[in-house]
Amino acid sequence: MNSSGAEFQDFLSRVFFEDLQGNVDPSSHWVFSEHTQAEAFIQAKASGIASGMNYLNAIFNFLPGPEVQVRTEVEDGQIIEAGQTIALIQGTARQLLTAERTALNLLQRMCGIASLTHAMVASIAHTHCVLLDTRKTTPLLRAFEKEAVRHGGGANHRFGLYDMVMLKDNHIDFAGGIAQAMHSVREAMKATGQTLPVEIETRNLEQVEQALQEDGLTRIMFDNFTPAQVREAVAMVGGALETEASGGIHAGNLVAYAETGVQFISMGMLTHSVPALDLSMKSSIRV
């Protein structure tokens, strides 16, 4: 997301309204005058991967007041060590303290996702498999979370429902089968003149065989297959389509799946249950 764009400014409006409800922060405004200057630094309390650094300036400068000076010491995607200072901020005490939690919340979340993704990507670096995220993201934070995946060395699956046709188990069951679902998709593309990549989720090798009979597919997903089943399914596809494994994949079995020859692995855990990277902001008053 563009840190200076209207979409991010709208996001900040909602975030700060959640915190302030259109009022001031009494903890900061009742203790410090509007002229009290302060300086602060954000420090990593654990090692990981930087993500979200490009949003700090916009966050600290969103609230009314003199311009806040923000200097980032690391770039997104860079390794950070425990104890390392990653940003320096100078401005009024009111601005720094009111914006502190908003800045840390976003930064910790993004750094946590980037750090986990980096570790997972590193574990399968000896293969040609690409690690993908999913749509299992925090509502309204998807753009940030998917950006963090990229900073960690992963890649993005579809961003939303709009940019790919993805026929999952319920689509197939409700349609009456793979052939019926694919027929409807092809007819809709003809009628609308719209072309999108099409992925189909398969639950067993029989469905893989059925999918291979259909025109218009881009990728076949092997959902909740064992590594041995994925290897067999990849051989069946024989490079005719892109292949993806998903479902039940975690740090303990990721390497086994990546070594099957599958092209993509998607993991919901990259965004839906990742721990935040521990960061803190320390400040002092400038006389």
Helices and strands as residue ranges (DSSP letters): H 6-20, H 26-29, E 37-44, E 48-49, G 53-55, H 56-60, E 69-72, E 79-80, E 85-92, H 93-123, E 130-132, H 142-151, E 165-167, H 169-175, H 178-192, E 198-202, H 205-211, E 219-223, H 227-237, E 242-246, H 254-258, E 264-266, H 269-272, E 279-286
